[in-house]
Structures are given as structure tokens and as C-alpha cells.
């Protein structure tokens, strides 16, 4: 299903595991989008914006993808820009320096009120929310990350930069988030397409 360019990018990966993940990721992405467009997966063509965000060359649904180890998440939205991110919770990394670089003053006050045992998950969720937001904006990560308020400790959806940003349940040891461009009066409904691991 992959294009010659995708096959070349897969072949350029040194580790067999990385090649297999790249091929699976891009193959599933093509299958999902082909279902929405109504064509064969190998019939899709992609273009990228200046920051490298891909979109369908012929228009159609907006999409985003994120990989974390052996897990990949995809988001598809019929009319609005969308971003998705999935992150592994890493309790072994130094948390305070990351909190200073990632969180706004308000987010940090909420974060610091959490019990220590919840902080690693909270930072991973904050990172996922901001990554999803910048993907929806089509900019890639914009520094400083502290300029965007995107996370709440209770998982309440956040509105910022004409986006709705919400945390999603991602299973043991991971967190995920999705962001969608919205008008002020619009509401967002997030519905799972399917679990691809089930075929």
C-alpha cells in the first residue's frame, strides 16, 4: 500500500523493529483514510505543510497520528483540523525541570497540588495535550510550551487557541489527548473508530 517515498523512508531505518513500526503505522493510516475517502489505500496521495504536517492532496478528512513504542493512535475529523498524541508515563525521569518547561503558571499550581504519586502521569498528560494541540494548529511544537494552557488534572476538556483539547483514556502506562479546531458555540464529540489490534 505504501508509496515509493514511504517505502524508501522505511528502508532508511536501521533497526528492523523501527522499519516494521513505520510500515504498520503508514499502512494503517492509509487503510483508515481510504475507508473515509472511498478509494484504495494505495490510491491516496499526501502533501505536507511547511512544518511537515501531512494532509490528503485531494482534500477530504483531516487526520493526525502518534506512535509510542508499539502503540499508534489515529484521529480523523471530517471538516476540522485535528491533532492526537499518545505518551508513555515515565516515573523515572526528573519531573521538576520538565514541569518548569511544560506548564503555565496556573497549570504548575494545579500540578504541584497533586500527590507525588500522580505527578508523572500528570506531566505525561500535559505533554500529550500540548503536542495534540500544536499538531491541530499545524505548527509542530512551539516553544516556550508554557504559552499554551492545555491541561487540567481532572481531565476536563480545555479551550485554547480556537481548539478544544481533551485527555483520552489510553490504557495502562500511557496517556493520550486529542485537539480539534472549534468555533466558540460548537461542541465536540469524540467517538472511537475501532481498536485495530482486533483486526
Secondary structure, 3 states (H helix, E strand, C coil): CCCHHHHHHHHCCCCHHHHHHHHHHHHHHHHHHHHHHCCCHHHCCEEECCCCCEEECCCCCEEEEEEECCEEEEEEECCCCEEEEEEECCCCCCHHHHHHHHCCHHHHHHHHCCCHHHHHHHHHHHHHHHHHHHHHHCCCCCCCHHHCCCCCCCCCCEEECCEEEEEEECCCCEEEEEEEECCCCCCCCCCCCCCHHHC
